[in-house]
Amino acid sequence: MPPKSKSQKNIHPPQSSPKQQQQQQQTPNWPPLRPLIPSSDLTLDPLLPDQIYLIPNFFTANLCKTYAAFLSSLPLTTTPGKPKRGEAVRINDRFQIQDERLAELLWSGTALKDLVMNREGERSLKEIWGGEPLGLNANIRIYRYSKGQFFAQHYDDSNTLTFSSPSHPSQSARTTWTLLIYLTTCTGGETVFYPESTRGNRSPEPVSVAPVTGMALLHRHGDRCLLHEGKEVSDGEKWVLRSDLVVR
């Protein structure tokens, strides 16, 4: 297992920076989020307790096909081959924009809100999610990994931000979990997590998640983030829609 070190981070600038940079960027005319499967027919499955949850079929195959085709028309930027000091090597194409409307649609217009807020068990929502869930980060990121592209081992940082939505006035909040929605299936491109050793398990096995069309993945980030990486894509393309769970 790789050594415990938070020197390789997935560093995001303060939330004001991307917003300032994107003020003149036109918001895409996103395709409608339909068809969707109702929350009553979906499950939030714990892959690694308190760290990783999966939602199979979060997006339907038809919706994924529509979005992958639409996203390919956006002005993607290839990440630099040489990262800044302290950042992990990432080679992919990406698009990023501040879009509160899409963030709200992904939260309350899909099954996500119901699945997150109706988690059953003895633990409270604040214990599970690191605070009271408010919605999703308006900082929307699109990633495309083509053959030979990857994201080296890193940690996802938590960010503080000012959050607002139709159901919540503007308030101080923070992100606690990463949301990844896989829009395609490919060969390679697995997201691999490296659990920390414990007294009962000195050498835990890595946890590998293969990209499956329509599946959503939630994993904890910030101080309790697991070291993880995006393996190299060996065939096909991996399209991912990314946001973060926001809590107060």
PASEBA-1860 file (N, C-alpha, C; in nm, 3 decimals):
! residues 248
1> MPPKSKSQ> 0.085/-0.119/0.000/0.000/0.000/0.000/0.088/0.124/0.000 ~ 0.053/0.229/-0.076/0.133/0.350/-0.079/0.140/0.414/0.058 ~ 0.250/0.486/0.087/0.266/0.548/0.217/0.164/0.658/0.240 ~ 0.131/0.679/0.368/0.035/0.782/0.406/0.102/0.918/0.394 ~ 0.062/0.996/0.297/0.117/1.128/0.278/0.016/1.211/0.202 ~ -0.008/1.331/0.247/-0.105/1.416/0.179/-0.034/1.522/0.095 ~ 0.087/1.487/0.046/0.159/1.581/-0.038/0.101/1.588/-0.178 ~ 0.040/1.478/-0.225/-0.020/1.478/-0.358/-0.169/1.504/-0.344
9> KNIHPPQS> -0.210/1.623/-0.377/-0.349/1.662/-0.357/-0.415/1.700/-0.488 ~ -0.546/1.685/-0.489/-0.628/1.735/-0.598/-0.671/1.874/-0.553 ~ -0.589/1.972/-0.580/-0.606/2.104/-0.521/-0.700/2.188/-0.608 ~ -0.804/2.243/-0.544/-0.895/2.333/-0.613/-0.874/2.472/-0.556 ~ -0.878/2.577/-0.638/-0.865/2.713/-0.588/-0.986/2.751/-0.506 ~ -0.976/2.861/-0.427/-1.092/2.906/-0.351/-1.213/2.921/-0.443 ~ -1.330/2.900/-0.386/-1.450/2.896/-0.469/-1.473/3.025/-0.546 ~ -1.424/3.137/-0.497/-1.445/3.261/-0.568/-1.365/3.266/-0.698
17> SPKQQQQQ> -1.253/3.198/-0.702/-1.166/3.205/-0.819/-1.230/3.147/-0.944 ~ -1.280/3.020/-0.940/-1.342/2.969/-1.061/-1.462/3.051/-1.104 ~ -1.534/3.106/-1.007/-1.651/3.187/-1.043/-1.607/3.313/-1.116 ~ -1.500/3.378/-1.067/-1.450/3.497/-1.132/-1.397/3.466/-1.271 ~ -1.329/3.352/-1.282/-1.271/3.313/-1.410/-1.378/3.279/-1.511 ~ -1.496/3.236/-1.465/-1.598/3.184/-1.555/-1.715/3.281/-1.576 ~ -1.700/3.406/-1.524/-1.811/3.500/-1.534/-1.852/3.523/-1.680 ~ -1.753/3.523/-1.772/-1.782/3.550/-1.911/-1.805/3.421/-1.990
25> QQTPNWPP> -1.798/3.307/-1.925/-1.819/3.180/-1.991/-1.968/3.150/-1.996 ~ -2.016/3.122/-2.114/-2.159/3.097/-2.130/-2.196/2.961/-2.073 ~ -2.304/2.959/-1.995/-2.350/2.833/-1.938/-2.404/2.743/-2.049 ~ -2.359/2.618/-2.055/-2.408/2.528/-2.160/-2.558/2.505/-2.148 ~ -2.620/2.476/-2.258/-2.762/2.441/-2.260/-2.772/2.291/-2.236 ~ -2.760/2.252/-2.109/-2.753/2.111/-2.074/-2.877/2.035/-2.121 ~ -2.861/1.912/-2.169/-2.978/1.831/-2.203/-3.063/1.805/-2.079 ~ -3.193/1.786/-2.094/-3.278/1.755/-1.979/-3.232/1.627/-1.910
33> LRPLIPSS> -3.250/1.623/-1.778/-3.211/1.504/-1.701/-3.325/1.402/-1.703 ~ -3.345/1.344/-1.819/-3.447/1.240/-1.833/-3.414/1.153/-1.954 ~ -3.456/1.027/-1.950/-3.535/0.964/-1.842/-3.448/0.930/-1.721 ~ -3.511/0.924/-1.604/-3.443/0.888/-1.480/-3.521/0.777/-1.410 ~ -3.450/0.701/-1.330/-3.512/0.596/-1.249/-3.549/0.656/-1.113 ~ -3.670/0.636/-1.063/-3.710/0.694/-0.934/-3.628/0.639/-0.818 ~ -3.619/0.719/-0.712/-3.538/0.680/-0.596/-3.587/0.550/-0.533 ~ -3.717/0.521/-0.545/-3.772/0.399/-0.486/-3.715/0.273/-0.552
41> DLTLDPLL> -3.659/0.288/-0.672/-3.602/0.174/-0.744/-3.449/0.175/-0.743 ~ -3.390/0.267/-0.667/-3.245/0.277/-0.659/-3.197/0.254/-0.517 ~ -3.069/0.223/-0.503/-3.010/0.200/-0.371/-2.877/0.273/-0.358 ~ -2.848/0.315/-0.236/-2.719/0.374/-0.201/-2.639/0.264/-0.132 ~ -2.551/0.200/-0.207/-2.483/0.079/-0.159/-2.347/0.111/-0.099 ~ -2.323/0.074/0.027/-2.191/0.096/0.087/-2.089/-0.003/0.032 ~ -1.988/0.046/-0.037/-1.880/-0.039/-0.085/-1.772/-0.053/0.021 ~ -1.743/0.059/0.087/-1.651/0.061/0.200/-1.716/0.148/0.307
49> PDQIYLIP> -1.762/0.088/0.417/-1.838/0.162/0.517/-1.773/0.294/0.556 ~ -1.854/0.399/0.556/-1.813/0.533/0.598/-1.717/0.601/0.501 ~ -1.694/0.540/0.385/-1.599/0.597/0.290/-1.649/0.602/0.146 ~ -1.710/0.495/0.100/-1.747/0.486/-0.042/-1.888/0.429/-0.057 ~ -1.973/0.500/-0.131/-2.107/0.452/-0.164/-2.124/0.451/-0.316 ~ -2.199/0.354/-0.366/-2.230/0.344/-0.508/-2.381/0.351/-0.530 ~ -2.421/0.413/-0.640/-2.562/0.415/-0.681/-2.568/0.361/-0.823 ~ -2.590/0.231/-0.841/-2.603/0.175/-0.976/-2.724/0.234/-1.048
57> NFFTANLC> -2.710/0.258/-1.177/-2.820/0.307/-1.262/-2.872/0.444/-1.220 ~ -2.786/0.524/-1.157/-2.827/0.660/-1.118/-2.871/0.739/-1.241 ~ -2.794/0.731/-1.349/-2.835/0.782/-1.480/-2.871/0.661/-1.567 ~ -2.973/0.674/-1.648/-3.007/0.566/-1.741/-2.905/0.563/-1.855 ~ -2.899/0.451/-1.925/-2.806/0.437/-2.037/-2.834/0.541/-2.146 ~ -2.962/0.567/-2.172/-2.998/0.666/-2.275/-2.955/0.806/-2.234 ~ -2.973/0.840/-2.107/-2.932/0.972/-2.059/-2.780/0.986/-2.067 ~ -2.708/0.882/-2.031/-2.561/0.885/-2.039/-2.516/0.905/-2.183
65> KTYAAFLS> -2.580/0.837/-2.275/-2.545/0.850/-2.417/-2.569/0.993/-2.464 ~ -2.681/1.050/-2.423/-2.713/1.188/-2.460/-2.610/1.285/-2.404 ~ -2.575/1.267/-2.277/-2.480/1.358/-2.213/-2.339/1.343/-2.268 ~ -2.295/1.221/-2.291/-2.160/1.200/-2.345/-2.147/1.266/-2.482 ~ -2.251/1.254/-2.565/-2.249/1.318/-2.697/-2.248/1.470/-2.683 ~ -2.329/1.523/-2.591/-2.334/1.668/-2.572/-2.202/1.721/-2.518 ~ -2.145/1.653/-2.420/-2.023/1.702/-2.356/-1.905/1.705/-2.452 ~ -1.908/1.618/-2.551/-1.798/1.617/-2.648/-1.795/1.744/-2.732
73> SLPLTTTP> -1.904/1.821/-2.730/-1.910/1.947/-2.806/-1.858/2.066/-2.725 ~ -1.832/2.046/-2.597/-1.785/2.155/-2.511/-1.636/2.181/-2.533 ~ -1.590/2.303/-2.504/-1.448/2.337/-2.522/-1.362/2.279/-2.409 ~ -1.325/2.154/-2.422/-1.244/2.088/-2.320/-1.101/2.138/-2.324 ~ -1.037/2.140/-2.206/-0.898/2.181/-2.195/-0.815/2.064/-2.145 ~ -0.704/2.036/-2.212/-0.616/1.928/-2.168/-0.531/1.977/-2.052 ~ -0.526/1.900/-1.944/-0.449/1.939/-1.826/-0.300/1.936/-1.857 ~ -0.222/2.022/-1.791/-0.078/2.024/-1.815/-0.014/1.890/-1.779
81> GKPKRGEA> 0.082/1.846/-1.858/0.152/1.721/-1.829/0.240/1.730/-1.707 ~ 0.287/1.853/-1.675/0.372/1.873/-1.558/0.293/1.949/-1.453 ~ 0.254/1.884/-1.344/0.172/1.951/-1.242/0.251/2.051/-1.159 ~ 0.180/2.138/-1.090/0.244/2.230/-0.996/0.298/2.151/-0.878 ~ 0.388/2.212/-0.804/0.447/2.148/-0.688/0.337/2.107/-0.589 ~ 0.342/1.981/-0.544/0.246/1.931/-0.447/0.119/1.875/-0.508 ~ 0.105/1.884/-0.641/-0.014/1.830/-0.706/0.018/1.699/-0.776 ~ -0.081/1.611/-0.785/-0.063/1.482/-0.851/-0.066/1.499/-1.003
89> VRINDRFQ> 0.002/1.407/-1.071/0.000/1.407/-1.217/-0.138/1.366/-1.266 ~ -0.195/1.450/-1.351/-0.325/1.419/-1.410/-0.319/1.452/-1.558 ~ -0.352/1.355/-1.641/-0.357/1.377/-1.785/-0.498/1.343/-1.832 ~ -0.575/1.445/-1.859/-0.711/1.427/-1.911/-0.759/1.556/-1.974 ~ -0.879/1.555/-2.025/-0.941/1.675/-2.081/-1.057/1.711/-1.990 ~ -1.076/1.841/-1.967/-1.177/1.880/-1.869/-1.248/2.008/-1.909 ~ -1.364/2.026/-1.848/-1.443/2.148/-1.862/-1.498/2.179/-1.725 ~ -1.497/2.306/-1.687/-1.540/2.345/-1.553/-1.623/2.473/-1.560
97> IQDERLAE> -1.731/2.477/-1.484/-1.816/2.595/-1.484/-1.895/2.603/-1.354 ~ -1.926/2.725/-1.312/-2.015/2.748/-1.197/-2.158/2.748/-1.247 ~ -2.238/2.654/-1.203/-2.376/2.645/-1.250/-2.466/2.597/-1.136 ~ -2.524/2.693/-1.065/-2.610/2.659/-0.952/-2.735/2.584/-0.997 ~ -2.784/2.616/-1.115/-2.906/2.551/-1.162/-2.882/2.402/-1.187 ~ -2.773/2.368/-1.256/-2.746/2.226/-1.281/-2.719/2.153/-1.151 ~ -2.646/2.218/-1.059/-2.619/2.155/-0.930/-2.749/2.123/-0.857 ~ -2.844/2.215/-0.861/-2.973/2.192/-0.795/-3.051/2.081/-0.865
105> LLWSGTAL> -3.046/2.076/-0.997/-3.115/1.970/-1.071/-3.056/1.833/-1.041 ~ -2.924/1.826/-1.032/-2.858/1.699/-1.001/-2.891/1.652/-0.860 ~ -2.920/1.748/-0.772/-2.949/1.716/-0.632/-3.097/1.680/-0.612 ~ -3.185/1.773/-0.645/-3.328/1.751/-0.615/-3.408/1.703/-0.734 ~ -3.352/1.713/-0.855/-3.423/1.667/-0.973/-3.392/1.523/-1.009 ~ -3.304/1.460/-0.932/-3.272/1.318/-0.948/-3.304/1.247/-0.816 ~ -3.263/1.123/-0.805/-3.287/1.047/-0.683/-3.186/1.077/-0.573 ~ -3.084/1.159/-0.603/-2.973/1.176/-0.509/-3.017/1.230/-0.374
113> KDLVMNRE> -3.097/1.336/-0.373/-3.139/1.395/-0.247/-3.211/1.294/-0.159 ~ -3.305/1.221/-0.216/-3.380/1.121/-0.138/-3.287/1.014/-0.083 ~ -3.194/0.966/-0.164/-3.104/0.859/-0.119/-3.011/0.906/-0.008 ~ -2.963/1.030/-0.019/-2.872/1.084/0.083/-2.948/1.118/0.211 ~ -3.063/1.182/0.199/-3.135/1.231/0.316/-3.214/1.122/0.389 ~ -3.243/1.013/0.321/-3.323/0.907/0.382/-3.241/0.785/0.419 ~ -3.113/0.807/0.444/-3.025/0.699/0.485/-3.074/0.642/0.618 ~ -3.103/0.513/0.624/-3.153/0.451/0.746/-3.039/0.398/0.832
121> GERSLKEI> -3.064/0.390/0.961/-2.963/0.338/1.053/-2.959/0.420/1.180 ~ -2.872/0.380/1.271/-2.864/0.446/1.400/-2.788/0.578/1.391 ~ -2.701/0.594/1.293/-2.620/0.715/1.284/-2.700/0.828/1.221 ~ -2.671/0.949/1.264/-2.740/1.066/1.211/-2.681/1.105/1.076 ~ -2.756/1.188/1.003/-2.706/1.236/0.875/-2.576/1.314/0.893 ~ -2.567/1.392/1.001/-2.445/1.470/1.025/-2.324/1.379/1.046 ~ -2.345/1.267/1.114/-2.236/1.173/1.135/-2.190/1.111/1.004 ~ -2.286/1.073/0.921/-2.253/1.006/0.795/-2.187/1.102/0.697
129> WGGEPLGL> -2.248/1.220/0.679/-2.205/1.310/0.573/-2.117/1.424/0.619 ~ -2.088/1.430/0.749/-1.998/1.534/0.800/-2.066/1.667/0.825 ~ -2.197/1.668/0.829/-2.275/1.788/0.852/-2.414/1.769/0.793 ~ -2.496/1.873/0.801/-2.631/1.865/0.743/-2.624/1.888/0.593 ~ -2.660/1.789/0.510/-2.651/1.807/0.365/-2.743/1.919/0.315 ~ -2.686/2.004/0.229/-2.762/2.114/0.171/-2.788/2.094/0.022 ~ -2.696/2.029/-0.046/-2.708/2.013/-0.191/-2.572/1.982/-0.250 ~ -2.554/2.023/-0.376/-2.429/1.996/-0.447/-2.355/2.125/-0.479
137> NANIRIYR> -2.226/2.113/-0.488/-2.139/2.223/-0.525/-2.171/2.270/-0.667 ~ -2.186/2.402/-0.683/-2.214/2.457/-0.816/-2.093/2.452/-0.908 ~ -1.977/2.418/-0.853/-1.856/2.403/-0.934/-1.864/2.268/-1.007 ~ -1.918/2.270/-1.127/-1.940/2.148/-1.206/-1.815/2.120/-1.290 ~ -1.768/1.997/-1.284/-1.650/1.958/-1.362/-1.682/1.839/-1.450 ~ -1.635/1.846/-1.573/-1.651/1.738/-1.670/-1.512/1.684/-1.701 ~ -1.494/1.554/-1.692/-1.365/1.492/-1.722/-1.380/1.392/-1.835 ~ -1.285/1.396/-1.928/-1.276/1.292/-2.030/-1.135/1.231/-2.025
145> YSKGQFFA> -1.131/1.101/-2.002/-1.005/1.028/-2.005/-1.004/0.941/-2.130 ~ -0.914/0.971/-2.222/-0.899/0.890/-2.343/-0.790/0.786/-2.320 ~ -0.768/0.702/-2.420/-0.667/0.597/-2.409/-0.532/0.656/-2.370 ~ -0.471/0.600/-2.266/-0.341/0.646/-2.219/-0.348/0.753/-2.112 ~ -0.466/0.807/-2.082/-0.479/0.913/-1.982/-0.514/0.855/-1.845 ~ -0.477/0.928/-1.740/-0.492/0.877/-1.603/-0.485/0.993/-1.504 ~ -0.508/0.961/-1.376/-0.494/1.056/-1.265/-0.418/0.983/-1.155 ~ -0.296/1.027/-1.127/-0.211/0.959/-1.030/-0.267/0.970/-0.889
153> QHYDDSNT> -0.204/0.899/-0.795/-0.252/0.893/-0.657/-0.259/1.033/-0.596 ~ -0.371/1.058/-0.527/-0.395/1.191/-0.472/-0.505/1.184/-0.366 ~ -0.527/1.298/-0.302/-0.639/1.316/-0.208/-0.725/1.431/-0.259 ~ -0.855/1.423/-0.240/-0.945/1.533/-0.273/-0.961/1.623/-0.151 ~ -0.940/1.752/-0.171/-0.954/1.847/-0.061/-1.101/1.884/-0.038 ~ -1.129/1.924/0.085/-1.257/1.986/0.117/-1.244/2.136/0.092 ~ -1.353/2.199/0.048/-1.352/2.342/0.022/-1.463/2.411/0.100 ~ -1.434/2.530/0.149/-1.537/2.614/0.208/-1.594/2.702/0.097
161> LTFSSPSH> -1.722/2.732/0.107/-1.787/2.810/0.002/-1.912/2.877/0.055 ~ -1.966/2.967/-0.023/-2.095/3.027/0.006/-2.198/2.954/-0.078 ~ -2.294/2.891/-0.010/-2.391/2.807/-0.079/-2.528/2.872/-0.080 ~ -2.595/2.863/-0.194/-2.733/2.910/-0.202/-2.809/2.822/-0.300 ~ -2.938/2.806/-0.275/-3.026/2.727/-0.362/-3.168/2.776/-0.339 ~ -3.263/2.729/-0.421/-3.402/2.772/-0.401/-3.455/2.741/-0.262 ~ -3.404/2.636/-0.197/-3.455/2.598/-0.065/-3.367/2.646/0.050 ~ -3.250/2.705/0.020/-3.160/2.752/0.124/-3.105/2.890/0.087
169> PSQSARTT> -3.117/2.987/0.178/-3.058/3.118/0.152/-2.906/3.108/0.152 ~ -2.842/3.211/0.102/-2.696/3.213/0.096/-2.637/3.195/0.236 ~ -2.544/3.100/0.248/-2.484/3.071/0.378/-2.347/3.006/0.362 ~ -2.268/3.013/0.467/-2.136/2.952/0.466/-2.151/2.800/0.477 ~ -2.075/2.727/0.398/-2.084/2.581/0.397/-1.950/2.523/0.356 ~ -1.946/2.390/0.345/-1.821/2.324/0.303/-1.856/2.193/0.233 ~ -1.760/2.142/0.157/-1.780/2.015/0.088/-1.719/1.903/0.171 ~ -1.782/1.784/0.166/-1.733/1.671/0.246/-1.721/1.541/0.168
177> WTLLIYLT> -1.794/1.527/0.059/-1.790/1.405/-0.021/-1.780/1.442/-0.169 ~ -1.700/1.366/-0.243/-1.690/1.381/-0.388/-1.801/1.300/-0.455 ~ -1.865/1.357/-0.556/-1.964/1.286/-0.637/-1.909/1.269/-0.778 ~ -1.901/1.144/-0.823/-1.861/1.112/-0.960/-1.976/1.037/-1.027 ~ -2.015/1.081/-1.145/-2.117/1.011/-1.223/-2.050/0.962/-1.351 ~ -2.042/0.831/-1.365/-1.978/0.772/-1.483/-2.077/0.768/-1.598 ~ -2.040/0.828/-1.709/-2.129/0.836/-1.825/-2.098/0.730/-1.930 ~ -1.983/0.666/-1.918/-1.943/0.563/-2.014/-1.873/0.449/-1.941
185> TCTGGETV> -1.862/0.338/-2.010/-1.781/0.225/-1.965/-1.660/0.216/-2.057 ~ -1.544/0.182/-2.001/-1.423/0.171/-2.081/-1.338/0.057/-2.027 ~ -1.229/0.028/-2.096/-1.133/-0.070/-2.046/-1.026/0.004/-1.968 ~ -0.998/-0.039/-1.847/-0.910/0.037/-1.759/-0.989/0.151/-1.696 ~ -0.918/0.252/-1.647/-0.985/0.369/-1.591/-1.049/0.348/-1.456 ~ -1.013/0.239/-1.387/-1.072/0.215/-1.255/-1.031/0.324/-1.156 ~ -1.121/0.358/-1.065/-1.086/0.442/-0.951/-1.048/0.348/-0.838 ~ -0.923/0.357/-0.794/-0.871/0.263/-0.694/-0.841/0.339/-0.565
193> FYPESTRG> -0.899/0.291/-0.455/-0.880/0.350/-0.323/-0.787/0.262/-0.240 ~ -0.706/0.327/-0.157/-0.610/0.256/-0.072/-0.644/0.281/0.075 ~ -0.722/0.191/0.136/-0.758/0.209/0.277/-0.635/0.210/0.367 ~ -0.645/0.285/0.476/-0.535/0.291/0.571/-0.532/0.165/0.656 ~ -0.413/0.129/0.700/-0.399/0.011/0.785/-0.460/0.038/0.922 ~ -0.511/-0.066/0.984/-0.569/-0.058/1.117/-0.505/-0.164/1.205 ~ -0.537/-0.160/1.332/-0.481/-0.260/1.423/-0.526/-0.401/1.383 ~ -0.649/-0.411/1.333/-0.700/-0.542/1.295/-0.663/-0.584/1.154
201> NRSPEPVS> -0.620/-0.489/1.072/-0.584/-0.519/0.933/-0.465/-0.432/0.893 ~ -0.348/-0.490/0.903/-0.226/-0.414/0.876/-0.205/-0.387/0.727 ~ -0.259/-0.472/0.642/-0.237/-0.458/0.498/-0.370/-0.473/0.422 ~ -0.457/-0.374/0.434/-0.587/-0.385/0.365/-0.570/-0.385/0.214 ~ -0.656/-0.459/0.147/-0.652/-0.466/0.002/-0.707/-0.337/-0.059 ~ -0.651/-0.293/-0.172/-0.709/-0.178/-0.241/-0.853/-0.207/-0.283 ~ -0.932/-0.102/-0.293/-1.071/-0.113/-0.336/-1.081/-0.051/-0.475 ~ -1.117/-0.132/-0.574/-1.119/-0.086/-0.713/-1.263/-0.074/-0.763
209> VAPVTGMA> -1.293/0.039/-0.825/-1.426/0.063/-0.882/-1.411/0.086/-1.032 ~ -1.462/-0.006/-1.111/-1.457/0.009/-1.256/-1.567/0.105/-1.302 ~ -1.538/0.190/-1.400/-1.643/0.280/-1.449/-1.753/0.202/-1.519 ~ -1.874/0.220/-1.473/-1.992/0.154/-1.531/-2.090/0.262/-1.572 ~ -2.137/0.256/-1.693/-2.229/0.356/-1.746/-2.348/0.378/-1.652 ~ -2.366/0.503/-1.610/-2.482/0.540/-1.529/-2.462/0.529/-1.379 ~ -2.349/0.473/-1.335/-2.328/0.457/-1.191/-2.274/0.585/-1.129 ~ -2.322/0.617/-1.010/-2.269/0.729/-0.932/-2.186/0.674/-0.817
217> LLHRHGDR> -2.079/0.746/-0.786/-1.991/0.709/-0.675/-1.977/0.828/-0.583 ~ -1.997/0.807/-0.454/-1.972/0.908/-0.351/-1.857/0.860/-0.265 ~ -1.754/0.943/-0.249/-1.647/0.906/-0.156/-1.607/1.026/-0.071 ~ -1.574/0.996/0.052/-1.541/1.100/0.149/-1.414/1.173/0.106 ~ -1.411/1.305/0.128/-1.288/1.378/0.099/-1.253/1.471/0.214 ~ -1.146/1.549/0.198/-1.097/1.631/0.307/-1.003/1.553/0.396 ~ -1.006/1.580/0.527/-0.913/1.517/0.621/-0.927/1.366/0.626 ~ -1.044/1.314/0.594/-1.067/1.169/0.602/-1.068/1.102/0.465
225> CLLHEGKE> -1.019/1.172/0.365/-1.015/1.117/0.230/-0.913/1.005/0.222 ~ -0.948/0.900/0.150/-0.854/0.792/0.123/-0.766/0.828/0.004 ~ -0.641/0.785/0.010/-0.554/0.796/-0.107/-0.619/0.718/-0.221 ~ -0.624/0.777/-0.339/-0.688/0.708/-0.452/-0.629/0.757/-0.584 ~ -0.662/0.685/-0.690/-0.612/0.722/-0.822/-0.710/0.678/-0.930 ~ -0.698/0.740/-1.046/-0.772/0.698/-1.164/-0.677/0.625/-1.256 ~ -0.695/0.496/-1.270/-0.604/0.416/-1.350/-0.609/0.456/-1.499 ~ -0.502/0.424/-1.568/-0.492/0.457/-1.710/-0.600/0.386/-1.791
233> VSDGEKWV> -0.661/0.461/-1.880/-0.759/0.403/-1.972/-0.683/0.332/-2.084 ~ -0.715/0.205/-2.105/-0.645/0.128/-2.208/-0.725/0.116/-2.338 ~ -0.855/0.140/-2.331/-0.937/0.138/-2.453/-1.068/0.210/-2.426 ~ -1.115/0.285/-2.526/-1.238/0.360/-2.510/-1.215/0.495/-2.444 ~ -1.322/0.555/-2.395/-1.316/0.684/-2.325/-1.394/0.676/-2.195 ~ -1.342/0.741/-2.094/-1.412/0.752/-1.965/-1.460/0.896/-1.949 ~ -1.592/0.913/-1.951/-1.653/1.044/-1.928/-1.710/1.046/-1.787 ~ -1.678/1.152/-1.713/-1.722/1.163/-1.574/-1.777/1.303/-1.550
241> LRSDLVVR> -1.891/1.309/-1.481/-1.947/1.436/-1.434/-1.921/1.443/-1.285 ~ -1.861/1.555/-1.240/-1.817/1.564/-1.099/-1.877/1.686/-1.030 ~ -1.918/1.664/-0.906/-1.952/1.773/-0.814/-1.915/1.725/-0.674 ~ -1.966/1.793/-0.572/-1.936/1.757/-0.434/-2.059/1.778/-0.348 ~ -2.072/1.697/-0.245/-2.179/1.715/-0.148/-2.144/1.833/-0.057 ~ -2.239/1.924/-0.040/-2.219/2.043/0.043/-2.300/2.029/0.172 ~ -2.236/2.061/0.286/-2.303/2.052/0.416/-2.279/2.180/0.495 ~ -2.357/2.194/0.603/-2.334/2.305/0.695/-2.321/2.250/0.836
END
